[in-house]
Amino acid sequence: MAKLSREASHEVRFRLNGRNVTAQAPARMLLTDLLRHVLGETGTHVGCEHGVCGACTVQLDGEPVRACLMLAAQAEGADIRTVEGLELAPGALSPLQAAFREHFALQCGFCTAGILMSLDALLERAPDASEETIREHLSGHLCRCTGYTPIVKAALAAQAQLKEEAANA
């Protein structure tokens, strides 16, 4: 009878929300598990574990990715940003987070972190994104509580706020 062996851990180094981190991860550990259970970044939620719902979305080098479909080892040398990294300063919400609160764009909050990370990347990449583009971008996320109208309103409000801030800078 074959013995079960413990899977070897490997050191993974990357930037997480602006700080350098080093963590031990078994070869088959998912990025979601590393973020949540090893590094304590519990804002990244695990939903379907198949990349369909979008709850686990984080930014990898500025692009939204499904952390449940990515091995922790694949983060080596990357710049990872989670919902915890959206704060402008401790306790200071980003314009997108503030707009979500103002427009009641969250209820249970389970999907919210992933949606915020996707929209943040979109607004960074396409600051003049149309409502249609925002809706299309949200099609990769499942939200069963709010419907998407308040989420789109919040995204448009955040977009206007960011434009105003850029004009005044």
C-alpha positions as CSV (number, residue, x, y, z in Angstrom):
1,M,0.0,0.0,0.0
2,A,1.4,3.4,-1.0
3,K,2.0,6.0,1.7
4,L,0.4,9.4,1.3
5,S,3.1,12.0,1.3
6,R,2.8,15.5,2.5
7,E,3.0,18.0,-0.4
8,A,6.1,20.1,-0.3
9,S,5.6,23.8,0.3
10,H,7.3,26.4,-1.8
11,E,8.1,30.0,-1.0
12,V,6.1,32.5,-2.9
13,R,7.1,36.2,-3.0
14,F,4.9,39.0,-4.4
15,R,3.5,42.4,-3.6
16,L,0.1,42.4,-1.8
17,N,-1.7,45.7,-1.5
18,G,1.5,47.7,-1.8
19,R,3.6,45.6,0.6
20,N,6.1,42.8,-0.1
21,V,5.0,39.4,1.2
22,T,6.6,36.0,1.4
23,A,4.5,33.0,2.1
24,Q,4.8,29.2,2.1
25,A,2.3,27.5,-0.2
26,P,1.9,23.9,-1.3
27,A,2.2,23.4,-5.1
28,R,-1.6,22.9,-5.5
29,M,-2.8,25.7,-3.2
30,L,-5.1,28.2,-4.8
31,L,-4.5,31.9,-4.6
32,T,-7.8,32.3,-2.7
33,D,-6.6,30.0,0.0
34,L,-3.3,31.7,0.3
35,L,-4.9,35.1,0.5
36,R,-7.6,34.1,3.0
37,H,-6.1,31.4,5.2
38,V,-2.4,32.2,5.2
39,L,-2.2,36.0,4.7
40,G,-5.5,36.9,6.4
41,E,-7.0,38.9,3.5
42,T,-10.5,37.7,4.0
43,G,-12.2,40.2,1.7
44,T,-11.6,37.9,-1.2
45,H,-14.5,35.6,-1.1
46,V,-14.8,32.0,-2.4
47,G,-18.1,31.4,-4.2
48,C,-18.4,28.8,-6.9
49,E,-14.7,27.7,-7.1
50,H,-15.1,27.4,-10.9
51,G,-14.5,31.1,-11.9
52,V,-18.1,31.7,-12.8
53,C,-19.4,33.9,-10.0
54,G,-16.6,36.4,-9.8
55,A,-16.6,36.7,-6.0
56,C,-12.9,35.8,-5.8
57,T,-11.8,38.5,-8.3
58,V,-8.5,40.3,-7.4
59,Q,-6.2,42.4,-9.5
60,L,-3.0,40.8,-10.8
61,D,-0.7,43.4,-12.2
62,G,-3.7,45.7,-12.6
63,E,-5.9,43.2,-14.4
64,P,-8.9,41.4,-12.8
65,V,-8.4,37.7,-12.4
66,R,-10.3,34.9,-10.7
67,A,-8.2,33.9,-7.7
68,C,-10.0,30.6,-7.4
69,L,-8.6,29.6,-10.8
70,M,-5.1,30.6,-10.0
71,L,-2.4,28.6,-8.1
72,A,-0.7,30.6,-5.4
73,A,2.7,29.8,-7.0
74,Q,1.5,31.7,-10.1
75,A,1.6,34.9,-8.0
76,E,5.4,34.8,-7.8
77,G,6.7,38.2,-8.6
78,A,3.3,39.7,-9.3
79,D,1.5,42.7,-7.9
80,I,-1.7,41.5,-6.3
81,R,-4.4,43.9,-5.1
82,T,-7.4,42.8,-3.1
83,V,-10.4,44.7,-1.9
84,E,-8.5,45.6,1.2
85,G,-6.1,47.5,-1.0
86,L,-8.8,49.9,-2.3
87,E,-8.8,52.1,0.8
88,L,-7.1,55.4,0.2
89,A,-5.9,55.5,3.8
90,P,-6.9,53.4,6.8
91,G,-10.6,53.9,7.1
92,A,-10.9,56.1,4.0
93,L,-13.1,54.6,1.3
94,S,-12.2,54.9,-2.3
95,P,-14.6,56.9,-4.5
96,L,-15.9,53.5,-5.8
97,Q,-16.5,52.1,-2.4
98,A,-18.2,55.3,-1.2
99,A,-20.4,55.3,-4.3
100,F,-21.4,51.7,-3.5
101,R,-22.5,52.7,0.0
102,E,-24.3,55.9,-1.2
103,H,-26.2,54.1,-4.0
104,F,-27.1,50.9,-1.9
105,A,-25.1,48.8,-4.4
106,L,-24.5,46.0,-1.9
107,Q,-26.7,44.0,0.4
108,C,-25.3,40.7,1.7
109,G,-21.8,41.9,0.4
110,F,-20.6,38.4,-0.7
111,C,-20.1,39.4,-4.4
112,T,-19.1,43.0,-3.6
113,A,-15.4,42.6,-3.3
114,G,-15.0,40.9,-6.7
115,I,-17.3,43.5,-8.4
116,L,-15.3,46.3,-6.8
117,M,-12.0,44.9,-8.0
118,S,-13.4,44.5,-11.6
119,L,-14.9,47.9,-11.7
120,D,-11.8,49.5,-10.2
121,A,-9.7,48.0,-13.0
122,L,-12.2,49.0,-15.6
123,L,-12.4,52.7,-14.4
124,E,-8.6,52.8,-14.3
125,R,-8.2,51.4,-17.8
126,A,-11.3,53.1,-19.3
127,P,-12.2,56.3,-17.3
128,D,-14.8,57.2,-19.9
129,A,-16.5,53.8,-20.1
130,S,-20.1,54.0,-21.1
131,E,-23.0,52.6,-19.1
132,E,-23.2,49.8,-21.7
133,T,-19.5,49.0,-21.2
134,I,-19.9,48.9,-17.4
135,R,-22.9,46.6,-17.7
136,E,-21.0,44.3,-20.1
137,H,-18.0,44.3,-17.7
138,L,-20.3,43.3,-14.9
139,S,-21.7,40.3,-16.8
140,G,-18.9,38.1,-15.3
141,H,-20.3,38.6,-11.8
142,L,-23.3,37.1,-10.2
143,C,-25.2,39.1,-7.6
144,R,-28.4,37.7,-6.3
145,C,-29.3,40.5,-3.8
146,T,-29.1,43.9,-5.4
147,G,-29.8,43.5,-9.0
148,Y,-27.4,45.4,-11.1
149,T,-29.1,48.8,-11.4
150,P,-27.7,50.2,-8.1
151,I,-24.2,48.7,-9.0
152,V,-24.2,50.5,-12.3
153,K,-25.4,53.8,-10.7
154,A,-22.6,53.5,-8.2
155,A,-20.0,52.9,-10.9
156,L,-21.2,55.9,-12.9
157,A,-21.2,58.1,-9.8
158,A,-17.6,56.9,-8.9
159,Q,-16.6,57.6,-12.5
160,A,-17.9,61.2,-12.3
161,Q,-16.1,61.7,-8.9
162,L,-12.8,60.4,-10.3
163,K,-13.1,62.7,-13.3
164,E,-13.8,65.7,-11.1
165,E,-10.8,64.8,-8.9
166,A,-8.6,64.5,-12.0
167,A,-9.8,67.8,-13.3
168,N,-9.0,69.5,-10.0
169,A,-5.6,68.0,-9.6
